[in-house]
Amino acid sequence: MLREIEVRTERKTQVLEVTAEVRAALGDAVEGAAALVYVPHTTAGLIVQEHADPAVGRDFERGLERVVGDEWGWEHVEEGEENAPSHIRAALTATSVVIPLRDGQLALGTWQGIFFCEFDGPRTRKVLVSTLL
């Protein structure tokens, strides 16, 4: 089973929690040992992080922008697509995350959530969700 989630971002750098969307994509009758969540984009990523406080996502946005600066002398420059830092920021996150399933449910920790990380927005993106046997 391969499901697709559509994520729309509003800013160049934006971290959005997608845990509920992943759960919905899995549905009620989940069979398997784990869920695979995958981003088929080179300027976006995924993280599993605290979801209780929305400030965590905003801190990640600012932190990754500071770790990889837009103003650095980049070689990958395409007219209208000056997104070299977006590729580097995405590489610091993950293309996919695997979450174990317990009784058909995501076995996330109490404070954990799944976050989509946009580094070249605003855009409409895809997140693919599948189960692993």
SULDATA-V130510 format. One line per field, one symbol per residue. burial: b if it has 16 or more other C-alpha atoms within 10 Angstrom, else e. Layout:
BEGIN
burial->???
END
This chain:
BEGIN
burial->eebbbeeebeeebbbbbbbebbeebbeeebbebbbbbbbeeebbbbbbbbbeeeeebeebbeebbeebeeeeeeeeeeeeeebbbbbbbbeebbbbbbbbbeebbbebeeeebbbbbbbbbeeebbbbbbbee
END
